[in-house]
Amino acid sequence: MRSAPEAVLFDMDGTLFDSEVLWDAAINELAASFGAVVPVEIRLAMVGTSMHDSVQLLHDGIGQPWRDGPASAEWINERVGQLFETSLVWRPGARELLHAVRAAGVPTALVTATPRKLVELAVETAGRQNFDVLVCGDEVTHTKPHPEPYATAARLLGVDITRCVAIEDSPTGVASAVAAGATVLAVPNHVPLEAGPRVTLRESLAGVGLADLTALTG
């Protein structure tokens, strides 16, 4: 019989929560205050990236590279925080899978490019007790697609990253998890993804259980 993964490492935005639409709202509101519209391709390129990179993409994409990056980042974070408190909803199947993994006693981590302040709001909805470790975007030297976030999660949990399953929705997140050595269950949301070595695609987490994750690490 195959053993369960040593840990399951969950991305947050677009994976556990349908929160990319909340980021959309904040980003579009900020751009509108600048008298601009965010090109679709620019918004898609921002998915899964650090706040620093996202703001740079935004300013360049609307033709205003001279804008104050930290100020824009602070505005977006503040607005998204407001939306997290009122409008955060689960992605299909995500809550059920998280609870099944926890019920089986498998360690879990939340691994996200989102800053700690917003993550703290999100885990109030997700249930703080459902995660052994939180790895936030402003607490690592290199965020996704660098392997550091997922490698950090495995180190903090004391597990072998090659025996872990990461669940992701973005190309940067998938790249980060693969580079760290994890097996990835990729569930596209805003951005198309491709299957590959150690990357399995599913249209949704609905109906996915621990047995499915165990099969991936076999």
Order of alpha helices (4+ residues) and beta strands (2+ residues): beta-alpha-alpha-alpha-alpha-alpha-beta-alpha-beta-alpha-beta-alpha-beta-beta-alpha
